Amino acid sequence: MSESQPNPALPPTDAIEITDSRAFESWFEYPIRVQPHHTDYAGIVWHGTYLTWMEEARIECLRSIGIEFADLVVLGCDLPVVELSVRYHRSIQLGMQAIVKTRMTEVTGVRINWDYAIVSLDGQQLYVTAKVTLVALDRERGKIMRQLPVSVKDALAKIAALHW
């Protein structure tokens, strides 16, 4: 897909409302500290590290409402990323701390959309914004599920109640 024709299913990260720090009040928070293995040789966080932190935050957010990823595997369900949009606003350096904020924004069938913002501890600096879409995949067949497992759907409804 060319850059002049963005995918309408995943709006650009600037569609995330970030007008002030209160915009993040209902988001799940996952604190991080930059370690040497997160950085390049100049001590700046390597771009792929942000993706790892976002996944960790998403997994912890799910855990906070009772969904263990290992349980999904047992159910035969996987939630791979099928779409990703990231905007790097400002770099983070070795030794710094930040907060990965995440929220589930929408569940449509088996598609689950998440927003992310990585911000300074005081919320005054914005480092990264991102949008991710996951789909429920039947691990055994390797195909997209027709619907989310009931336990997953019920648990995700808890997040929706907290954030919408």
C-alpha positions as CSV (number, residue, x, y, z in Angstrom):
1,M,0.0,0.0,0.0
2,S,1.5,3.4,-0.9
3,E,1.9,6.1,1.6
4,S,-0.5,8.3,-0.4
5,Q,-3.3,5.8,0.3
6,P,-3.3,5.1,4.0
7,N,-5.3,2.1,5.2
8,P,-8.7,3.4,6.5
9,A,-8.9,0.5,9.0
10,L,-5.9,1.7,11.0
11,P,-5.9,5.5,11.3
12,P,-2.5,7.3,11.6
13,T,-1.1,7.6,15.1
14,D,-1.8,11.3,15.0
15,A,-5.5,10.3,15.4
16,I,-4.7,9.4,19.0
17,E,-5.9,12.2,21.2
18,I,-2.9,13.6,23.1
19,T,-3.9,17.2,23.8
20,D,-2.8,17.0,27.5
21,S,-1.7,14.5,30.1
22,R,-5.4,14.0,31.2
23,A,-6.0,12.4,27.8
24,F,-4.3,9.3,29.3
25,E,-6.2,9.0,32.5
26,S,-8.0,5.8,31.7
27,W,-5.1,4.0,30.0
28,F,-3.3,1.0,31.4
29,E,0.2,2.0,32.5
30,Y,3.4,-0.1,32.2
31,P,6.6,1.5,33.6
32,I,9.9,0.9,31.8
33,R,13.6,1.8,32.4
34,V,16.0,1.8,29.5
35,Q,18.7,-0.8,29.9
36,P,21.9,-1.2,27.8
37,H,20.4,-4.0,25.7
38,H,17.5,-1.7,24.7
39,T,19.8,0.8,23.0
40,D,22.1,1.2,20.0
41,Y,25.8,2.0,20.4
42,A,25.0,5.7,21.0
43,G,22.8,4.9,24.0
44,I,19.5,5.7,22.2
45,V,16.6,3.3,22.4
46,W,16.6,1.1,19.3
47,H,13.3,1.4,17.4
48,G,12.3,-2.2,17.8
49,T,12.6,-2.0,21.5
50,Y,9.5,0.2,21.6
51,L,7.5,-2.6,19.9
52,T,8.7,-5.0,22.6
53,W,7.6,-2.6,25.4
54,M,4.2,-2.1,23.7
55,E,3.6,-5.9,23.6
56,E,4.7,-6.3,27.2
57,A,2.2,-3.5,28.2
58,R,-0.6,-5.2,26.2
59,I,0.1,-8.6,27.8
60,E,0.2,-7.0,31.3
61,C,-3.0,-5.1,30.5
62,L,-4.7,-8.4,29.6
63,R,-3.3,-10.1,32.7
64,S,-4.7,-7.3,34.8
65,I,-8.2,-8.3,33.7
66,G,-7.7,-12.0,34.1
67,I,-6.5,-13.0,30.6
68,E,-3.2,-15.0,30.8
69,F,-1.6,-15.3,27.4
70,A,-0.6,-18.9,28.3
71,D,-4.3,-19.7,28.8
72,L,-5.0,-18.4,25.3
73,V,-2.4,-20.8,23.9
74,V,-4.1,-23.7,25.8
75,L,-7.4,-22.6,24.3
76,G,-5.8,-22.8,20.9
77,C,-6.0,-19.0,20.4
78,D,-3.2,-16.7,19.4
79,L,-3.4,-13.0,18.9
80,P,-0.8,-12.0,16.3
81,V,-0.3,-8.4,15.2
82,V,-1.6,-8.0,11.7
83,E,-1.3,-4.2,11.4
84,L,1.0,-1.7,13.1
85,S,1.5,2.1,12.8
86,V,4.2,3.8,14.8
87,R,5.3,7.4,15.1
88,Y,8.6,8.2,16.8
89,H,8.3,11.7,18.3
90,R,11.4,11.9,20.5
91,S,14.1,9.5,21.4
92,I,14.6,7.9,24.8
93,Q,18.2,7.4,26.1
94,L,20.0,4.9,28.3
95,G,18.9,5.1,32.0
96,M,15.8,7.0,31.4
97,Q,12.4,5.9,32.7
98,A,9.1,6.2,30.9
99,I,5.5,4.9,31.0
100,V,4.0,2.8,28.2
101,K,0.3,3.7,28.1
102,T,-2.1,1.4,26.3
103,R,-5.8,1.0,25.8
104,M,-8.0,-1.3,23.7
105,T,-10.0,1.0,21.5
106,E,-12.3,-1.4,19.6
107,V,-13.2,-5.0,19.0
108,T,-14.7,-5.8,15.7
109,G,-15.4,-9.5,15.2
110,V,-12.0,-11.1,15.8
111,R,-10.0,-7.8,15.2
112,I,-8.8,-6.1,18.4
113,N,-7.4,-2.5,18.1
114,W,-5.0,-1.0,20.6
115,D,-3.6,2.5,21.0
116,Y,-0.2,3.2,22.6
117,A,1.7,6.3,23.9
118,I,5.1,6.2,25.5
119,V,5.5,9.2,27.7
120,S,7.8,10.6,30.4
121,L,7.1,9.8,34.0
122,D,5.5,13.3,34.5
123,G,3.5,12.9,31.2
124,Q,5.1,16.1,29.8
125,Q,7.2,14.4,27.0
126,L,5.7,12.3,24.3
127,Y,8.2,9.8,22.9
128,V,6.1,7.4,20.7
129,T,2.5,6.9,19.6
130,A,1.2,3.7,17.9
131,K,-1.8,1.8,16.8
132,V,-1.9,-2.0,16.6
133,T,-4.5,-4.5,15.3
134,L,-4.5,-8.1,16.5
135,V,-6.7,-10.9,15.2
136,A,-7.7,-14.1,16.9
137,L,-6.0,-17.0,15.2
138,D,-6.7,-20.7,15.6
139,R,-3.3,-22.1,16.4
140,E,-4.0,-25.6,15.3
141,R,-5.4,-24.7,11.9
142,G,-3.3,-21.6,11.4
143,K,-6.5,-19.7,10.3
144,I,-8.3,-16.7,11.5
145,M,-11.1,-17.6,13.9
146,R,-14.7,-16.9,13.0
147,Q,-15.3,-15.4,16.5
148,L,-13.4,-14.8,19.7
149,P,-13.5,-17.5,22.4
150,V,-16.3,-16.6,24.9
151,S,-13.9,-16.3,27.8
152,V,-11.7,-13.8,25.8
153,K,-14.7,-11.8,24.6
154,D,-16.1,-11.6,28.2
155,A,-12.7,-10.5,29.6
156,L,-12.2,-7.9,26.8
157,A,-15.6,-6.5,27.7
158,K,-14.0,-5.6,31.1
159,I,-11.4,-3.5,29.4
160,A,-14.1,-1.8,27.3
161,A,-16.0,-1.0,30.4
162,L,-12.9,0.6,32.0
163,H,-11.8,2.6,29.0
164,W,-14.8,3.7,27.0
